[in-house]
Amino acid sequence: MALGHKRNAGFSLVESIVAMAILTMVYMAVFKIFSNQKFAVARVELTTKAIFLSQELMNRVVAKNYDENSEPPWTPTASLGLEGDDVFYDDVDDFAGYSNSSISNFPGFTETARVFYVSTSGSLDDSIFTATDFKKIVVTVTHNEIPPIVLDALISSHY
């Protein structure tokens, strides 16, 4: 019978350490992918909430009467916004200068609205100083984690 070297089965200590190092790098890469996805999902959720809030505010504004007066002369530009001690938003221009940062169930969000007269003969983005039959509504919802969501609408006194 020939005497031979006894061969050990298994891995050496160095091979085990190298394998653990490689597995650690793979686990770290996978973890990074999943953690990036977690932040992406959070941003999508915030954006969805901001879109919902902006659409909801726009719907509230356009559902109101065009003006306090049912026919011309319309409210003067300098008087757009809530009238005196009025706390009810009963017409579109009451929302001029509207801002709310205490939205129930939506912490961290702020919603604002601008309402101004525009002329169809000029830029629809520029406020004019005389009352016309057209008002532009700009609704903005902000949160510090996402870009602002801005909706705008042009309404006419001739529904």
Secondary structure, 3 states (H helix, E strand, C coil): CCCCCCCCCCCCHHHHHHHHHHHHHHHHHHHHHHHHHHHHHHHHHHHHHHHHHHHHHHHHHHCCECCCCCCCCCCCHHHCCCCCCCCCCCEHHHHCCEEECCCCCCCCCEEEEEEEECCCCCCCCCCCCCCCCEEEEEEEEEECCEEEEEEEEEEECCC
